[in-house]
């Protein structure tokens, strides 16, 4: 005897045919709340901006991927620029928080390691966000640009270097210059590593600290130029 299906029908083999809902009774798609829709658009925008960049991304594409109409994107963000600004602002805050929370050690060399790892951790975990940040931003954000963020991080390193310089008899007024150089070195290496991913993260951090630390260790109090140019 065949197995009776939900709608009471059986086939010759006794298998059940899944009942279909009557015409006009299609399953309703669950509506998102405003907050859920906003997060969805941010996630989609982040992915597309990382892949294509700001100029090549359109509101139409973001709306299509979200399964909504263009006016929905405008309703939440006022347009592509507004969506991009929120995405960038979030990424910059995330990176800044990771670097700030990582700087906990007391020894300067370990602090350098922590700073290097913080940036590399961010690149590894938030690759799309990093790709967005290192591009030139066409709109203003409340937290500025990637360059200004690097400068903010350098200010924290500057305080550490200033103390070390003073203890070693160097001019602490030069600490900002060295802080910018050190943080810039890590940031630029990060831009290269986001695509290369070789060597592994711990090796990259070790080499960065090796160059930075031994460079500082052999620092001349009053460096001199050896070329013909003097100004």
C-alpha positions as CSV (number, residue, x, y, z in Angstrom):
1,X,0.0,0.0,0.0
2,X,1.4,3.4,-0.9
3,X,2.2,6.0,1.7
4,X,-0.5,8.7,1.8
5,X,0.9,12.2,1.1
6,X,0.0,15.4,2.9
7,X,-2.5,16.1,0.2
8,X,-3.7,12.5,0.3
9,X,-2.0,11.5,-3.0
10,X,0.4,8.6,-3.5
11,X,2.6,7.6,-6.4
12,X,3.1,4.1,-7.8
13,X,6.2,3.5,-5.7
14,X,4.5,4.6,-2.5
15,X,6.6,7.7,-2.1
16,X,5.0,10.9,-0.8
17,X,4.8,14.0,-3.0
18,X,5.3,17.1,-0.9
19,X,2.2,19.2,-0.8
20,X,2.3,22.6,-2.5
21,X,0.6,25.6,-1.0
22,X,-2.5,26.6,-2.9
23,X,-2.1,29.4,-5.4
24,X,-2.2,32.8,-3.8
25,X,-0.8,31.5,-0.5
26,X,2.9,32.1,-1.2
27,X,5.2,32.1,1.8
28,X,5.7,35.6,3.1
29,X,9.2,37.0,3.3
30,X,10.1,38.0,6.8
31,X,10.4,41.8,7.0
32,X,13.5,43.2,8.6
33,X,13.4,45.9,11.2
34,X,15.0,49.2,10.3
35,X,18.1,48.4,12.4
36,X,18.5,45.0,10.7
37,X,18.1,46.5,7.2
38,X,20.7,49.1,8.1
39,X,23.2,46.5,9.2
40,X,22.5,44.4,6.1
41,X,23.2,47.4,3.8
42,X,26.4,48.2,5.7
43,X,27.6,44.6,5.4
44,X,26.9,44.5,1.7
45,X,28.3,48.0,1.1
46,X,31.5,47.1,2.9
47,X,32.0,44.1,0.7
48,X,31.3,45.9,-2.6
49,X,33.4,48.9,-1.7
50,X,36.3,46.7,-0.8
51,X,36.0,44.8,-4.1
52,X,35.4,47.7,-6.4
53,X,36.2,50.9,-4.7
54,X,33.9,53.9,-4.1
55,X,33.7,55.2,-7.7
56,X,32.9,51.8,-9.3
57,X,30.2,51.0,-6.7
58,X,26.6,52.0,-7.4
59,X,23.5,52.3,-5.3
60,X,21.7,50.1,-7.7
61,X,24.2,47.2,-7.1
62,X,24.0,47.5,-3.4
63,X,20.2,47.6,-3.5
64,X,20.0,44.6,-5.8
65,X,22.3,42.5,-3.6
66,X,20.1,43.5,-0.6
67,X,16.9,42.7,-2.4
68,X,15.5,46.1,-2.0
69,X,14.8,49.2,-4.1
70,X,17.2,52.2,-4.4
71,X,14.9,54.4,-2.2
72,X,15.6,52.1,0.7
73,X,19.3,52.8,0.6
74,X,18.6,56.5,0.3
75,X,16.2,56.4,3.2
76,X,18.9,54.9,5.5
77,X,22.0,56.7,4.4
78,X,21.0,59.5,2.0
79,X,23.0,57.9,-0.8
80,X,26.2,56.1,-1.6
81,X,28.4,58.8,0.1
82,X,26.5,58.5,3.3
83,X,26.8,54.7,3.3
84,X,30.5,54.8,2.5
85,X,31.1,57.4,5.3
86,X,29.5,55.1,7.9
87,X,31.5,52.1,6.7
88,X,34.8,53.9,6.9
89,X,34.0,55.5,10.2
90,X,33.3,52.0,11.7
91,X,36.5,50.5,10.3
92,X,38.7,53.4,11.6
93,X,37.2,53.1,15.0
94,X,37.7,49.3,15.0
95,X,41.4,49.7,14.0
96,X,42.0,52.4,16.6
97,X,40.4,50.4,19.3
98,X,42.5,47.3,18.5
99,X,45.7,49.3,18.6
100,X,44.8,51.2,21.7
101,X,43.8,48.1,23.7
102,X,46.9,46.2,22.5
103,X,49.4,48.7,24.0
104,X,49.6,47.3,27.5
105,X,53.2,46.2,28.0
106,X,55.8,48.3,29.9
107,X,58.9,47.4,27.9
108,X,59.3,49.5,24.7
109,X,60.3,46.6,22.6
110,X,57.2,44.6,23.6
111,X,55.0,47.7,22.9
112,X,56.4,47.7,19.3
113,X,55.5,44.1,19.0
114,X,52.0,44.7,20.3
115,X,51.5,47.7,17.9
116,X,52.7,45.6,14.9
117,X,50.5,42.6,15.9
118,X,47.5,44.9,16.3
119,X,47.6,46.2,12.8
120,X,48.4,42.8,11.3
121,X,45.5,41.3,13.4
122,X,43.2,43.9,12.0
123,X,44.3,43.2,8.4
124,X,43.8,39.5,8.9
125,X,40.4,39.7,10.6
126,X,39.0,42.7,8.7
127,X,40.6,42.5,5.3
128,X,37.7,44.2,3.5
129,X,37.8,47.0,6.0
130,X,41.5,47.6,5.6
131,X,41.2,47.6,1.8
132,X,38.6,50.3,2.1
133,X,40.7,52.4,4.5
134,X,43.9,52.5,2.5
135,X,42.1,53.8,-0.6
136,X,41.8,57.6,-0.9
137,X,38.5,58.6,0.6
138,X,36.2,60.8,-1.6
139,X,34.1,61.9,1.4
140,X,34.7,63.3,4.8
141,X,34.4,61.1,7.9
142,X,34.1,62.2,11.5
143,X,37.4,60.3,12.2
144,X,39.2,61.8,9.2
145,X,41.3,59.7,6.8
146,X,43.6,56.7,7.1
147,X,46.6,59.0,7.2
148,X,45.1,60.9,10.1
149,X,44.4,57.7,11.9
150,X,48.0,56.6,11.5
151,X,49.0,60.0,13.0
152,X,46.7,59.4,15.9
153,X,48.4,56.1,16.6
154,X,51.8,57.7,16.2
155,X,50.9,60.2,19.0
156,X,50.5,57.3,21.4
157,X,53.9,55.9,20.3
158,X,55.4,59.4,20.5
159,X,54.8,59.5,24.3
160,X,56.6,56.2,24.7
161,X,59.5,57.3,22.6
162,X,59.7,60.7,24.3
163,X,60.4,59.0,27.6
164,X,63.0,56.6,26.1
165,X,64.7,59.5,24.3
166,X,65.0,61.5,27.5
167,X,66.3,58.5,29.5
168,X,69.0,57.9,26.8
169,X,70.1,61.5,26.5
170,X,68.4,62.1,23.1
171,X,66.3,65.2,22.2
172,X,62.7,64.2,23.2
173,X,61.5,66.9,20.8
174,X,62.4,64.5,17.9
175,X,60.1,61.8,19.3
176,X,57.1,62.8,17.0
177,X,59.3,62.4,13.9
178,X,60.5,58.9,14.9
179,X,57.0,57.9,15.9
180,X,55.6,58.8,12.5
181,X,58.4,56.9,10.9
182,X,57.9,53.8,12.9
183,X,54.1,53.7,12.6
184,X,54.3,54.6,8.9
185,X,56.7,51.7,8.4
186,X,54.2,49.2,10.0
187,X,51.3,50.7,8.0
188,X,53.0,50.5,4.6
189,X,54.2,47.0,5.3
190,X,50.6,46.1,6.2
191,X,49.4,47.4,2.8
192,X,51.9,45.1,1.1
193,X,51.0,42.1,3.4
194,X,47.3,42.3,2.8
195,X,47.8,40.8,-0.6
196,X,51.1,38.9,-0.1
197,X,50.2,37.1,3.2
198,X,53.7,35.7,3.2
199,X,55.6,35.3,5.4
200,X,53.2,34.5,8.2
201,X,52.0,37.1,10.6
202,X,54.3,36.4,13.5
203,X,57.3,36.5,11.2
204,X,56.3,39.9,9.7
205,X,55.9,41.3,13.2
206,X,59.3,39.9,14.2
207,X,61.0,41.5,11.2
208,X,59.3,44.8,11.7
209,X,60.3,45.0,15.3
210,X,63.8,43.8,14.4
211,X,64.3,46.7,12.1
212,X,62.6,49.2,14.4
213,X,64.2,48.1,17.6
214,X,67.8,47.7,16.4
215,X,67.5,50.9,14.5
216,X,66.5,52.7,17.7
217,X,69.1,50.8,19.7
218,X,72.0,52.0,17.5
219,X,70.5,55.5,17.2
220,X,73.0,58.3,16.9
221,X,72.1,61.3,19.1
222,X,73.1,63.7,16.3
223,X,73.0,62.0,12.9
224,X,75.0,63.4,10.1
225,X,74.5,63.2,6.3
226,X,77.3,61.7,4.3
227,X,76.3,62.9,0.8
228,X,77.0,66.2,-0.8
229,X,73.6,67.6,-0.1
230,X,73.2,69.6,3.1
231,X,69.9,71.3,2.7
